[in-house]
Amino acid sequence: MPACSAKQAPSCRQMAKRHQPYDSSKRRQTRSTRTAASMAATQPHASGSATSLSTTTTSSFSAPCSSTQSPSISPLPATRSSRAPNTIRDLSLRVIRNKYPYFTPRNDWEILLLSSALYKGAPDGIYKYLDTKLASELRSRSYDAVMEQARKMLDKNVDVTGLKPEPGDPRVFVHPIPNSEYSIRLFPGSVEGRDYCLDFVVTSTGQPVNSPFKFDLLCIPDPDAPVPSGPIVRMRPLECSFGIPQDKIDPGEEKFLLRDGAHCILRRPGHRDVRFTVPIRRHPKPVRQPADADYLHFPQYVD
């Protein structure tokens, strides 16, 4: 830790006293608020890494339809359990584990700072880097104020799209692609935006890969709708919407943004089309007040 002046001595002594390995079980618990908070501190792409997370809603198709499955492929379960939205703390710790696997955070402020993945130095210099940054913060604010602000930010819930799932996540669906060594993986994004993401994984290992073969991924209108509900759209990787060229996406980080209930076709040269429908997450039905109008009731279906 850098030397402190007499004026800074109390804050520095306090900082040294409280610089202990991080223990999330000892932090104070508060009610988190569900918010699409700023994710600059938890988005890997913000630091130049060729990955992307999204906290905005992106349009796609969301109508239900039937899908065609190969008889040799086992059907997926009809439902999966769900979990509460991630907190910024959860996402930040994931970034730190990925970027700095050798590092153990000592406090909330370090978690928030390193979640932006800005440190590019050697592993043995990371604590000195953090101590210098913290000493600079303490010139204008107390240690308690710095830590409290970091804690409040980390405890907020965030509705995020594009974060790759961790092993064992029950909300993830994986289905082998016929006549291929790869599988399609679907994992949920923003609940409010009804986002789902698609990527490709090696069937035998579950390892995610970027575009492992030549293909077109198409979103199509509901085939069972009496009136076509929209155009056919060729999907591009989510990273491309952030300005990242497809050949610059970090290995295994490529993903495609879909929507709940979207009807999709995977088209490969020399193979039959693969059709599938994105799952629809159940939401409480909103209570709507009837409009101030007279209603006429016609049959919904006729022969």
N, C-alpha and C positions, 0 to 999 in steps of 0.2 A: 504494500500500500504506500502511496506517496507521502512524503513528510508533510505535517500540518503546521500551520502558523498558530500562534497563541490564540488568536481570534477563532480559529477553526477547531481548536483542541477538543472542546466538549462534543461537537458533532462527530469528530473522528473517533474519539473514544467510544462513543455510542455505536458508531458503525462497526468498529472492531469487535465490540462486545456481542453484537447481534449477528455477526457474520458466521453463522453456523450452517451446516448442510440443510438443505430445504426439506421440510417435513410437512406435506400437505394435510396430515391429520391434525396438526396443531394450529392451523390457521383458523381464524374466526369465520363462521358460516353466516351468510346473510342471504336474504331472499333475492334471487337473481331476477332480472327483468328480461323478458323476451324482446330482443331488439336486433335489428340489422345494423349493429355497431360497425364503426370503421374497422376494416380488417387489414389495414396497411401493415400492422405489426405481426399479423399471422399469415399473410399471403406470401408464399415463396416467390411468386413472380414479381413481387414488388422490389426484390433485391437483384433482379436480373436473371434469376433461374428460369429456365424454360418450362415452367409449369403454370397452372392457372387455377384460381378459385374464383367463384362468382357469387356475389350477394345480390345480384339483380335478376329480375325476371326476364327470360328470353322466350319469345313466342315459338310455338310448335303446335302440332296437332294433338288433340286430347279426346278424340271420340273413341268409343269402344268398338271392337270388332272381333271376329273369329280369326284363328290363326291355323296355319297348316303345319303339322308336325310329322317328322319321319317316324314310322312305326317302330324303328329300331332304337329310338331314343326314349328313355323313361320320362314320364311327365313330371313336372315340378309340383311341390306342395301348393295348395290353393292359397294358403295364408302364411304369413310370417309375423313374429312379434315385432313391436316397434319400441324405440327408445326415445327419451327426451332429447331435445336439441343439444348440440355441443355447446360448451362454454368456450370463451376465448382462452381460458386456461388450458382446457383439453387440447385445443388446436395448437396452442403455443408449445406445449410440452411435446406434441408430436413433431413439430418442426425442429425443436431442439434435439430430440432423439435421432432424427434423421440427419441433421446437419452437424451436430456436435455430440456424437455418441459417447465420447469420453468425459463429458461435462455433467456435473451434478449441480443444479441451481441451489444457491444458498438463501434466496428470498424471492418474493414476488416481483420485485423491480427487475432482477436479472432475467426472470422468465419473460417478462414483457419486452425488455430490450433485445434479448437474443432471438426472440421469435421472428424478428425481421431479417435474421440471417446475415447481418452486416459484418460480423467479425470474420476476417479472412486470414488472420495470423496463425502462428503455430499453436498447438494444443497447450504447451506449457506457458503461453503468454496470455491466456484468456482471462485468468483471475486478475492479473495486473491491469489488463484493459478495462475490466469491469470496475475495479477499484478507482481507477482514474476517472472514469465516467461518473461514478457515484459521488466522488469527492467534488466534481464540478457541479453536480446537482445540489449538493449540500451547501453551496455558497449562498444560495438564495432561499432555500427551504429547509425545514427540519427533517430529520431522518423519518420520524413518524408520518409526516405529511407525504413524503415521497412514497413510502411503503403503502400508506392507505390509498393513495390515488391508484397505484398499480393493482392493489387488491380489488378495488371496486371495478376497475376495467376488466380484470381477468375473470371475475365472477359473473359477468354478463353472459346471457345466452346469445347465440348467434345462429342464424338460419343460413347455412352456407352450401354452395353447390360446387362440386369439382374435387372434393377431398377424397382420395382413394381410401377404400375401406381397409380396416385392420382384419387380420385373420380371425375367423370365428364370428364375425358380425352376422347376426341372424336375419338382417334385412337384405342380404345380398343373394341374388339368384344367378346361378351358373348353368349354362346349357351347352353341351358339346355341339359343334357344327358338323353335320354329316360329311363324311369323306374328308376329314381334316384333323390335324393334330391339335387344333385350337378350339377354344370355347368362347361363347359370348357371355360376358358378365354384366349384369345390371345392378347398379347400386343407387340408393336414393340420394337426392340433393335437397334443395330447399323444400320444406313442407308447404310453406305459404305459396311459393311459386309453382308447386307441383312438378318439380324438376326430377328427372332421373338421368343418370349417366350410364353410358355404355363404353366398355373397353374390351380388349381381347386378352385372353390368358392362355398359357400352355395347359392343355387339359391334364397332363400327367403331374404337373407341379403346382399349378395355380399361379405361376409367375406372369405378371402383366407384361405385355409387349406392345410396341407401336406398329400399327398396320402391317401384319405379318404376311399379307398376300395382296394381290390386286383385287379390288372390289369397289362397288358402289353401295353406300348405305342410303336408302331412300325412305322418307316418310310419306305415306300415301293417305288419301281420304278413307274414311270408314267404308269398307266394301259393302256393308249391310245397310248403309244409310239410303233412304229413298231418294235423296237429292245429294249429289256430290258436295262435300263440305270444304273443299279447298284444292289447291294444286299439289302435284307431286314435287317434293323438295329433296334435292341431293344434300346430304348432311356433310359438314366439314368439322374437323376437330375443334373443340372449344378453345384450344390455345390459339387458333388462327384468329378468333374474334378479339384476342388481346394483342394482335400484331406479331405473333410468334410464327415464323415460317414452319411448315410441317416437318421439314428435315432438321430443324433446330430444337424440336421438343425433346426434353430429357428422356432417356430410355425408360419405357414402362409408364410414362406419365400421360400419354395421349388418352383423350376421352372424347366422347361425343355427347352432346346435350340433347336429351329427349324430354318428353312430358308424360305424365300419368296417362295411360290409355292410348298412347300413340301406336299407330299401325305402321310396321316397318318391313322393308324387304332388304335382305342382304343378297346382292347380285355379284356372282363371281364368274369370270370367263370359263366356259367348259363345264359348269356345274348347274344343277337345278337351283332355282331361286329358293332362298330360305325366308319364310315369313314368320313374324312373331308380333305379339302385342305386349306393350309395356304394362306392368301391373298398375292398378289403380289403388291408391291408399284410401282407406275409409276415413271420412271426416264427419263430424257431427253435422246433421242437417240443419241449416240455419232456419230460424223461425221468421217467417215473412208475414207481414201484415197484408191482408187482402186489399187490393186496390179499390178505390171508391168507384165501382163500375157495375154494370149489369153483365152477368156472364151467360153466354150461350154455350151449351154443351153438345158437341157433335161426336160421333163415334171416332175413336182413335184409330182403330183398324177396321177395314172392310174387306170382304172377299171379292 
